[in-house]
């Protein structure tokens, strides 16, 4: 299980005083107002950053960090992920999971027959759709609804599903 969850990606700088525009990768961009700290993932190291200001512009969040005072200090981090620890994550409701915990999960039928591996989650609005790559290399799309998804065991990385009529025919 990943110790950190991505909440955003630095898209660009904003102004000259070290602010950045962040593309939120969380379901609730308003959560940035409550965050005091994030972790900057540079791919070589992880740096804790203290958030001092949060503003919103269109579909992005503008953040100011205590650690950066000008554009030249922050510019090199464009495209880097902003992470939070699981302790700082938004609490999950019953039967909710973080997408990062679902990716790579083995998927099997209610009879125990292996179907493949969950490779992606499509967020469609009505309900999520799980993309499963079968043993044969085909894609199987499963609606994330209780009639189809019977059990999700994050610890065991296993999902048990009921194949609705016609799903294998597509």
TORMAR-95112 format. One record per residue (C-alpha): residue number from 1; residue in three letters; x, z, y. Coordinates in steps of 0.02 Angstrom, whole numbers. Layout:
// TORMAR-95112
+-----+-----+--------+--------+--------+
!   i !  aa !      x !      z !      y !
+-----+-----+--------+--------+--------+
! NUM ! ala !      X !      Z !      Y !
...
+-----+-----+--------+--------+--------+
This chain:
// TORMAR-95112
+-----+-----+--------+--------+--------+
!   i !  aa !      x !      z !      y !
+-----+-----+--------+--------+--------+
!   1 ! unk !      0 !      0 !      0 !
!   2 ! unk !     68 !    -49 !    170 !
!   3 ! unk !    113 !    103 !    278 !
!   4 ! unk !     71 !     10 !    440 !
!   5 ! unk !    -73 !   -100 !    494 !
!   6 ! unk !    -60 !   -242 !    620 !
!   7 ! unk !   -173 !   -221 !    772 !
!   8 ! unk !   -105 !   -362 !    879 !
!   9 ! unk !     26 !   -495 !    914 !
!  10 ! unk !    118 !   -513 !   1079 !
!  11 ! unk !     62 !   -683 !   1143 !
!  12 ! unk !    156 !   -690 !   1309 !
!  13 ! unk !    219 !   -592 !   1457 !
!  14 ! unk !    105 !   -551 !   1602 !
!  15 ! unk !    178 !   -533 !   1776 !
!  16 ! unk !    353 !   -472 !   1816 !
!  17 ! unk !    340 !   -286 !   1777 !
!  18 ! unk !    352 !   -292 !   1587 !
!  19 ! unk !    168 !   -311 !   1541 !
!  20 ! unk !    118 !   -417 !   1392 !
!  21 ! unk !    -37 !   -512 !   1337 !
!  22 ! unk !    -83 !   -463 !   1161 !
!  23 ! unk !   -195 !   -559 !   1042 !
!  24 ! unk !   -291 !   -421 !    950 !
!  25 ! unk !   -299 !   -434 !    761 !
!  26 ! unk !   -415 !   -285 !    745 !
!  27 ! unk !   -604 !   -290 !    731 !
!  28 ! unk !   -619 !   -179 !    884 !
!  29 ! unk !   -504 !   -227 !   1031 !
!  30 ! unk !   -573 !    -78 !   1128 !
!  31 ! unk !   -471 !     33 !   1012 !
!  32 ! unk !   -318 !     -2 !   1121 !
!  33 ! unk !   -393 !    115 !   1252 !
!  34 ! unk !   -375 !    260 !   1130 !
!  35 ! unk !   -203 !    214 !   1066 !
!  36 ! unk !    -57 !    309 !   1140 !
!  37 ! unk !     79 !    227 !   1036 !
!  38 ! unk !    110 !     69 !    936 !
!  39 ! unk !    257 !      7 !    835 !
!  40 ! unk !    341 !   -156 !    886 !
!  41 ! unk !    395 !   -251 !    730 !
!  42 ! unk !    541 !   -364 !    776 !
!  43 ! unk !    569 !   -412 !    592 !
!  44 ! unk !    741 !   -329 !    603 !
!  45 ! unk !    682 !   -159 !    661 !
!  46 ! unk !    528 !    -62 !    710 !
!  47 ! unk !    523 !     15 !    882 !
!  48 ! unk !    395 !    146 !    934 !
!  49 ! unk !    318 !    103 !   1104 !
!  50 ! unk !    213 !    212 !   1218 !
!  51 ! unk !     61 !    128 !   1296 !
!  52 ! unk !     41 !    174 !   1480 !
!  53 ! unk !    -92 !     48 !   1534 !
!  54 ! unk !   -227 !    -56 !   1450 !
!  55 ! unk !   -328 !   -197 !   1529 !
!  56 ! unk !   -432 !   -337 !   1457 !
!  57 ! unk !   -433 !   -520 !   1505 !
!  58 ! unk !   -541 !   -645 !   1410 !
!  59 ! unk !   -501 !   -624 !   1224 !
!  60 ! unk !   -335 !   -536 !   1253 !
!  61 ! unk !   -273 !   -361 !   1292 !
!  62 ! unk !   -144 !   -334 !   1429 !
!  63 ! unk !    -29 !   -189 !   1387 !
!  64 ! unk !    105 !    -98 !   1485 !
!  65 ! unk !    235 !      3 !   1390 !
!  66 ! unk !    337 !    148 !   1457 !
!  67 ! unk !    494 !     73 !   1378 !
!  68 ! unk !    492 !    -93 !   1475 !
!  69 ! unk !    499 !   -110 !   1663 !
!  70 ! unk !    526 !   -296 !   1688 !
!  71 ! unk !    487 !   -465 !   1612 !
!  72 ! unk !    665 !   -493 !   1551 !
!  73 ! unk !    661 !   -339 !   1440 !
!  74 ! unk !    500 !   -387 !   1349 !
!  75 ! unk !    508 !   -578 !   1347 !
!  76 ! unk !    610 !   -587 !   1186 !
!  77 ! unk !    470 !   -500 !   1089 !
!  78 ! unk !    344 !   -641 !   1107 !
!  79 ! unk !    263 !   -672 !    937 !
!  80 ! unk !    305 !   -498 !    871 !
!  81 ! unk !    175 !   -390 !    785 !
!  82 ! unk !    109 !   -226 !    852 !
!  83 ! unk !     75 !   -101 !    714 !
!  84 ! unk !     -6 !     68 !    695 !
!  85 ! unk !     19 !    195 !    557 !
!  86 ! unk !   -125 !    222 !    435 !
!  87 ! unk !   -154 !    392 !    518 !
!  88 ! unk !   -190 !    302 !    683 !
!  89 ! unk !   -301 !    171 !    601 !
!  90 ! unk !   -487 !    160 !    633 !
!  91 ! unk !   -578 !    263 !    500 !
!  92 ! unk !   -660 !    156 !    369 !
!  93 ! unk !   -843 !    170 !    324 !
!  94 ! unk !   -902 !    179 !    145 !
!  95 ! unk !   -862 !     20 !     46 !
!  96 ! unk !   -746 !    -44 !    184 !
!  97 ! unk !   -564 !    -91 !    156 !
!  98 ! unk !   -422 !   -155 !    261 !
!  99 ! unk !   -390 !   -339 !    228 !
! 100 ! unk !   -205 !   -305 !    198 !
! 101 ! unk !   -255 !   -192 !     53 !
! 102 ! unk !   -361 !   -330 !    -27 !
! 103 ! unk !   -234 !   -472 !    -20 !
! 104 ! unk !   -141 !   -488 !   -184 !
! 105 ! unk !   -275 !   -394 !   -280 !
! 106 ! unk !   -312 !   -452 !   -458 !
! 107 ! unk !   -492 !   -508 !   -480 !
! 108 ! unk !   -586 !   -498 !   -644 !
! 109 ! unk !   -765 !   -522 !   -704 !
! 110 ! unk !   -875 !   -376 !   -751 !
! 111 ! unk !   -832 !   -418 !   -933 !
! 112 ! unk !   -646 !   -393 !   -895 !
! 113 ! unk !   -597 !   -578 !   -896 !
! 114 ! unk !   -457 !   -615 !   -772 !
! 115 ! unk !   -511 !   -736 !   -634 !
! 116 ! unk !   -356 !   -739 !   -523 !
! 117 ! unk !   -284 !   -662 !   -366 !
! 118 ! unk !   -368 !   -630 !   -199 !
! 119 ! unk !   -265 !   -732 !    -73 !
! 120 ! unk !   -369 !   -728 !     87 !
! 121 ! unk !   -521 !   -654 !    171 !
! 122 ! unk !   -629 !   -768 !    279 !
! 123 ! unk !   -729 !   -679 !    412 !
! 124 ! unk !   -886 !   -782 !    434 !
! 125 ! unk !   -995 !   -663 !    535 !
! 126 ! unk !  -1136 !   -635 !    410 !
! 127 ! unk !  -1020 !   -569 !    275 !
! 128 ! unk !   -838 !   -591 !    228 !
! 129 ! unk !   -791 !   -718 !     95 !
! 130 ! unk !   -650 !   -679 !    -27 !
! 131 ! unk !   -537 !   -824 !    -75 !
! 132 ! unk !   -476 !   -808 !   -254 !
! 133 ! unk !   -343 !   -922 !   -326 !
! 134 ! unk !   -385 !   -946 !   -510 !
! 135 ! unk !   -262 !   -958 !   -655 !
! 136 ! unk !   -288 !  -1147 !   -648 !
! 137 ! unk !   -238 !  -1154 !   -464 !
! 138 ! unk !   -414 !  -1184 !   -399 !
! 139 ! unk !   -496 !  -1088 !   -257 !
! 140 ! unk !   -649 !   -983 !   -292 !
! 141 ! unk !   -750 !   -919 !   -144 !
! 142 ! unk !   -840 !   -754 !   -173 !
! 143 ! unk !   -962 !   -682 !    -47 !
! 144 ! unk !   -919 !   -501 !     -6 !
! 145 ! unk !  -1092 !   -436 !    -45 !
! 146 ! unk !  -1142 !   -293 !   -162 !
! 147 ! unk !  -1226 !   -413 !   -285 !
! 148 ! unk !  -1058 !   -500 !   -311 !
! 149 ! unk !   -922 !   -370 !   -279 !
! 150 ! unk !   -951 !   -229 !   -403 !
! 151 ! unk !   -793 !   -124 !   -385 !
! 152 ! unk !   -638 !   -121 !   -278 !
! 153 ! unk !   -494 !    -10 !   -333 !
! 154 ! unk !   -363 !    -16 !   -196 !
! 155 ! unk !   -242 !     98 !   -290 !
! 156 ! unk !   -246 !    -10 !   -447 !
! 157 ! unk !   -254 !   -172 !   -345 !
! 158 ! unk !   -404 !   -227 !   -447 !
! 159 ! unk !   -574 !   -300 !   -400 !
! 160 ! unk !   -716 !   -318 !   -524 !
! 161 ! unk !   -847 !   -450 !   -482 !
! 162 ! unk !  -1011 !   -520 !   -544 !
! 163 ! unk !  -1009 !   -710 !   -538 !
! 164 ! unk !  -1170 !   -766 !   -460 !
! 165 ! unk !  -1249 !   -919 !   -540 !
! 166 ! unk !  -1167 !  -1079 !   -481 !
! 167 ! unk !  -1008 !  -1001 !   -406 !
! 168 ! unk !   -893 !  -1075 !   -538 !
! 169 ! unk !   -976 !  -1246 !   -521 !
! 170 ! unk !   -921 !  -1270 !   -340 !
+-----+-----+--------+--------+--------+
